[in-house]
Amino acid sequence: MKKKFIFFVLGIFVLNVLLSLPCHGNLVCTGPATTYFSYPFLWFIVLIPLSLLALTLNEQKHKFWLKFTGAFFSISMFLVFLMPEYGTGVVSVDRELTNWFLTGVYSFISIIYFIVQFIKNRKIT
């Protein structure tokens, strides 16, 4: 199950890269994926190293982490698409800022979870 998730994340990442082609000289991509999938694309970039770290977890802890990932991703995408696309103020909260913030919070929580589980496993053995 752990390896399937890694291959799934890598597959979605490659598919998103292929759908965002063609890219111009300034690395500005104008493919069909750039308008709809740019916000989840950041999540798949974050999920690649985190899913590799999740290989250290046992099956029960890994399933819990997958459920947490699914719930957090769903809620954050809902919040991101509720935000306005562009903010009008000097300090504005828009979709991109919200997506970066929630991805950072998710990464921080996941890394803390991995560290706690690693320490618990070391104390038991």
N, C-alpha and C positions, 0 to 999 in steps of 0.2 A: 504494500500500500504506500509505503514511503517513497519508493522509487517511481511508482506511477504518478504521484503528485509532482515530483520533480520533472518528469518528462512532460506532464500536462502543462506546467508553468513555462517550461522552455518552448513547448510547441505553440502556446498562445503568444509568447514573446516573439518568436520567429514569424508567426502569422501576422502579427501587428506590424512588424518591421516591413514585411513584404507588402502589406496593404497600404503602408504610408509612402511607398515609392510612387512616383519619381521625385527625386530630390534635385534641386537646382544647385548652382555653384556655391551659394551661401548656406548650404545645408538646410534650406527651407523646403520641407516636404509638403506636397499638396495632394496627396492621395486621398482616397475615400476614408481611410481610417483616422486621418488627422482631426477631423471635426467631431467624430463621435467617440473614438477610442483613445483619445490622448490622455484623459484622466485615469482610466483603468490601466493604461500602459505604464504609468509610474509605479503602480502597485506590483506589476509583474517584474519590474526591474528590482524592486525591494524583495519580492518573494523568492527570487533565485538564490541569493546567499542565505536567506533565512530558512528555506526548505533544506538546504545543505546542512545547516546547523541542527535542524530538527531530526536528522538521522541519528543523533546521539540519544534521542528520547526512546523510551520503550513504547510499545503499541498503545497502551492506554493513554499515556501522556501525549502521544502524537495525535491520537484521535481528538483529545480535548483541544489541542492547539489548532487542529483543522477546523473544528466547530467554532472556536473563537475567531479564527481567520475569516471564515465565511460570514459570521454575524457582523464582525467589525467592518469588513469590506462592504457588505450590503448596506449597513447603516451609513457608512461614510459616503458611499456613492449617492445615496438618497439625499444626504445633506449637501453634497457638492452640487448636485443638479438643482437643488432649491435655491442656491446662491445666485446672485446676478452674475452674468458673464464678465462684465467689466464694472468696477467700482467707480463712483463719480467723485469721491472725496479725496483729500490729500492722503489720509490714511484710510484705505478702503479695503474691505473684505470681499474678495471675489472668489470665483471658482478655483482658480489656480492656487491662491494662497490657502484656501481651505483644504484643498487636496494635499498640498505639501505639508500642512500642519497635521492633518489626520494620518498621513503616511508616516510622519515622524513619530507621532504618539504611538502608532501601532508598532513600529520598529523598536522603539524604546521598551514598550511593554513586553514584546516578544523576547528581546535580548535579556531582560530581567528575568523572565520566566525560564529561559534556557539556563541562565546562571544559577538560579535557585534550584532547578532540577538537577543540575550537575553537582552542586554542593550536597544536596540530599543523597544522591547516589554515592558520592564519595564517603559520606558519614556512615552509610549502611554497610559498605564493604570494608 
